[in-house]
């Protein structure tokens, strides 16, 4: 029967709509759910559907929609589950919403005591047991209901604070004094941050969109972050800070070394590229630095490179693992990122090619 129906299917009518990731039909109305609410279409005449209304209910890139008798159950990309009632076809109503403590798109992790703090791309932080990863709590950043503004690409944890870089909004400061109940301390609007590092009273933001910038942010008062000095570079993929030096992985140039002794006037003191540039002209995709700041692992277009940072302003290559080619952007994951150890071990990964180096 299904085969017969499929063979008999034909286009009755069509209409252009804003981008939608899912939808449902109830009665004579079709509902398309996208990134900025719900568009409502009258399909009484199947040959000539008409858009008749728009609802601003937050759908946030609906991942899944399950039709119900009176509406639908919506799962958003921020892991919220919302029951929608469309008894009034032109005015959808959110009957109830639940936010599960677990997450779906984990970008990074930090260990604080017996808690794992997990960066969630579209809403903030998930808190889990560090041994079992059982979800315990979540932190939803107070951001606009738009996915581009909620694209949290990286975070840095320093002491009892987490600093989140939301690409479409800026910097979010979260207080982790009680890791089981994180709370927001402040937000700072800043265009397109995708990399972040933090130490003491300062946070360092890096951008790649519309040109790279290394921006110093003063968080002496974590409730009132303030912009200080900045430097322009081609692009920034990852930032690390040790002492008075910030190291930036730049896929277009190499590894930048910045002296940030004066937060109002950071200075570029070196650019390391030796052996990092591949045949396509690409350079440093990622960097991690061990706890005492003496050794860096760099993922380049040519493979893994280990740099001696004993002289912080003058990196010297001391080893690594060179590959003839990559099939995807390489990433360095040093043990120090999650466990704060001084190990120089690292894993370098590319699509179809995982190398573990010690």
Residue pairs with C-beta under 8 A, 6 or more apart in sequence:
12 46
12 47
13 43
13 45
13 46
13 47
13 48
13 49
14 49
15 41
15 49
15 50
15 51
17 32
17 34
17 39
17 41
17 51
18 32
18 34
18 36
18 39
19 34
19 35
20 32
20 33
20 34
20 39
20 62
21 33
21 34
21 35
21 61
21 62
21 63
22 32
22 33
22 62
22 63
22 64
22 65
23 30
23 31
23 32
23 33
23 65
24 30
24 31
24 65
24 67
24 72
25 31
25 43
25 67
26 67
26 70
26 71
26 72
26 86
26 89
27 89
28 42
28 43
28 44
28 89
29 40
29 41
29 42
29 43
29 52
29 86
29 89
29 90
30 40
30 41
30 43
30 49
31 38
31 39
31 40
31 41
31 72
31 86
31 92
32 38
32 39
32 41
33 59
33 62
33 65
33 74
34 59
34 61
34 62
35 59
35 60
35 61
35 146
35 147
36 56
36 59
36 145
36 146
37 54
37 55
37 56
37 57
37 58
37 59
38 54
38 55
38 57
38 59
38 84
38 92
39 51
39 53
39 54
40 51
40 52
40 53
40 54
40 55
40 89
40 90
40 92
41 49
41 50
41 51
41 52
42 49
42 50
42 51
42 52
43 49
52 90
53 90
53 91
55 91
55 92
57 82
57 84
57 92
57 93
57 94
58 76
58 80
58 82
58 145
59 74
59 76
60 76
60 77
60 78
60 80
60 122
60 145
60 146
60 147
60 150
61 76
61 77
61 122
61 147
62 74
62 75
62 76
62 77
63 75
63 76
63 77
63 104
64 74
64 75
65 72
65 73
65 74
65 75
66 72
66 73
68 83
70 85
70 86
70 87
71 83
71 84
71 85
71 86
71 87
71 92
71 95
72 83
72 84
72 86
73 81
73 82
73 83
73 84
74 81
74 82
74 83
74 84
75 81
76 82
77 104
77 105
77 122
77 147
78 99
78 122
78 123
78 140
78 150
79 99
79 100
79 102
79 103
79 104
79 120
79 122
79 123
80 97
80 98
80 99
81 97
81 98
81 99
81 100
82 94
82 96
82 97
83 94
83 95
83 96
83 97
84 92
84 93
84 94
84 95
85 92
85 93
85 94
85 95
86 92
86 93
87 93
99 138
99 140
100 135
100 138
101 126
101 127
101 135
101 136
101 137
101 138
102 126
102 135
103 118
103 120
103 123
103 126
103 135
103 138
104 120
105 120
105 121
105 122
106 118
106 119
106 120
106 121
106 126
107 119
107 120
107 121
107 152
107 153
107 154
107 155
108 118
108 119
108 154
108 155
108 337
109 116
109 117
109 118
109 119
109 338
110 116
110 117
110 155
110 157
110 162
110 337
110 338
111 117
111 130
111 338
111 339
111 340
112 157
112 176
112 179
113 130
113 179
114 129
114 130
114 131
115 127
115 128
115 129
115 130
115 136
115 179
115 180
116 127
116 128
116 129
116 130
116 133
117 125
117 126
117 127
117 157
117 162
117 176
117 179
117 182
118 125
118 126
118 127
118 128
119 125
119 152
119 154
119 155
119 164
120 126
120 138
120 152
121 150
121 151
121 152
121 153
122 147
122 150
122 151
122 152
123 138
123 140
123 141
123 150
123 152
124 138
124 139
124 140
124 141
124 152
124 164
124 172
124 174
124 182
125 138
125 139
125 155
125 162
125 164
125 174
125 182
126 135
126 137
126 138
126 139
127 135
127 136
127 137
127 138
127 139
127 179
127 180
127 182
128 134
128 135
128 136
129 136
136 180
137 180
137 181
137 182
139 174
139 182
139 183
139 184
141 150
141 152
141 164
141 166
141 172
141 174
141 184
141 187
142 184
142 187
143 149
143 150
143 166
143 169
143 172
143 187
144 150
144 169
146 168
148 167
148 168
149 166
149 167
149 168
149 169
150 166
150 168
150 169
151 166
151 167
151 168
152 164
152 165
152 166
152 167
152 172
153 165
153 166
153 167
153 193
153 194
153 195
154 164
154 165
154 194
154 195
154 196
154 238
155 162
155 163
155 164
155 165
155 196
156 162
156 163
156 196
156 197
156 198
156 203
157 163
157 176
157 198
158 198
158 199
158 200
160 175
160 176
160 177
161 173
161 174
161 175
161 176
161 185
161 198
161 219
161 222
162 173
162 174
162 176
162 182
163 171
163 172
163 173
163 174
163 196
163 198
163 203
163 219
164 171
164 172
164 173
164 174
164 196
165 171
165 193
165 194
165 195
165 196
165 205
166 172
166 193
167 192
167 193
167 194
167 209
168 192
169 187
169 189
169 190
170 187
170 188
170 189
170 190
170 191
170 193
171 187
171 188
171 190
171 193
171 196
171 203
171 205
171 217
171 225
172 184
172 186
172 187
173 184
173 185
173 186
173 187
173 188
173 219
173 222
173 223
173 225
174 182
174 183
174 184
174 185
175 182
175 183
175 184
175 185
175 222
176 182
185 222
185 223
186 222
186 223
186 224
186 225
188 217
188 225
188 227
190 205
190 215
190 217
190 227
191 207
191 209
191 210
192 207
192 208
192 209
192 210
193 205
193 206
193 207
193 215
194 206
194 207
194 208
194 209
194 236
194 237
195 205
195 206
195 207
195 208
195 236
195 237
195 238
195 239
195 248
196 203
196 204
196 205
196 206
196 239
197 203
197 204
197 239
197 240
197 241
197 246
198 204
198 219
198 241
199 241
199 242
201 218
201 219
201 220
202 216
202 217
202 218
202 219
202 228
202 241
202 260
202 263
203 216
203 217
203 219
203 225
204 214
204 215
204 216
204 217
204 239
204 241
204 246
204 260
205 213
205 214
205 215
205 217
205 239
206 212
206 213
206 214
206 215
206 236
206 237
206 238
206 239
206 248
207 213
207 215
207 235
207 236
208 235
208 236
208 237
211 232
211 234
211 235
212 232
212 233
212 234
212 235
212 236
212 248
212 250
213 230
213 231
213 232
213 233
213 236
214 230
214 231
214 233
214 236
214 239
214 246
214 248
214 256
214 258
214 266
215 227
215 230
216 227
216 228
216 229
216 230
216 260
216 263
216 264
216 266
217 225
217 226
217 227
217 228
218 225
218 226
218 227
218 228
218 263
219 225
228 263
228 264
229 262
229 263
229 264
229 265
229 266
230 266
231 258
231 266
231 267
231 268
233 248
233 250
233 253
233 256
233 268
234 250
234 252
234 253
235 250
235 251
235 252
235 253
236 248
236 249
236 250
237 248
237 249
237 250
237 251
237 284
237 285
237 286
238 248
238 249
238 285
238 286
238 287
238 288
239 246
239 247
239 248
239 249
240 246
240 247
240 287
240 288
240 289
240 296
241 247
241 260
242 289
242 292
242 293
242 309
242 312
243 293
243 312
244 259
244 260
244 261
244 312
245 257
245 258
245 259
245 260
245 269
245 293
245 309
245 312
245 313
246 257
246 258
246 260
246 266
247 255
247 256
247 257
247 258
247 287
247 289
247 296
247 309
248 255
248 256
248 258
248 287
249 255
249 284
249 285
249 286
249 287
249 298
249 299
250 256
250 283
250 284
251 282
251 283
251 284
251 285
251 301
252 281
252 282
252 283
253 271
253 273
253 283
253 284
254 271
254 272
254 273
254 276
254 277
254 283
254 284
255 271
255 272
255 273
255 276
255 283
255 284
255 287
255 296
255 298
255 307
255 315
256 268
256 270
256 271
257 268
257 269
257 270
257 271
257 272
257 312
257 313
257 315
258 266
258 267
258 268
258 269
259 266
259 267
259 268
259 269
259 313
260 266
269 313
270 313
270 314
270 315
272 307
272 315
272 317
273 283
274 317
275 300
275 302
275 305
275 317
275 320
275 322
276 283
276 284
276 298
276 300
276 301
276 302
276 305
277 283
277 300
277 301
277 302
278 300
278 301
278 302
278 325
278 326
279 301
280 301
282 300
282 301
283 300
283 301
284 298
284 299
284 300
285 299
285 300
285 301
285 329
285 330
285 331
286 298
286 299
286 330
286 331
286 332
287 296
287 297
287 298
287 299
287 332
288 296
288 297
288 332
288 333
288 334
288 336
288 337
288 346
289 295
289 296
289 297
289 309
289 334
289 336
290 296
290 334
290 336
290 341
290 342
290 343
290 344
291 336
291 340
291 341
291 342
292 342
293 309
293 312
294 308
294 309
294 310
295 306
295 307
295 308
295 309
295 318
295 344
296 306
296 307
296 309
296 315
297 304
297 305
297 306
297 307
297 332
297 334
297 344
297 346
298 304
298 305
298 306
298 307
298 332
299 330
299 331
299 332
299 348
300 330
301 326
301 330
302 322
302 323
303 320
303 321
303 322
303 323
303 326
303 330
303 348
304 320
304 321
304 322
304 330
304 332
304 346
304 348
304 355
304 357
305 317
305 319
305 320
306 317
306 318
306 319
306 320
306 344
307 315
307 316
307 317
307 318
308 315
308 316
308 317
308 318
309 315
320 357
321 348
321 355
321 357
323 353
323 355
326 350
326 353
327 350
327 351
327 352
327 353
328 350
328 351
328 352
329 350
330 348
330 349
330 350
331 348
331 349
332 346
332 347
332 348
333 346
333 347
333 349
334 343
334 344
334 345
334 346
335 341
335 343
335 345
335 346
336 342
336 343
344 358
345 356
345 357
345 358
346 357
347 354
347 355
347 356
347 357
348 354
348 355
348 357
349 355
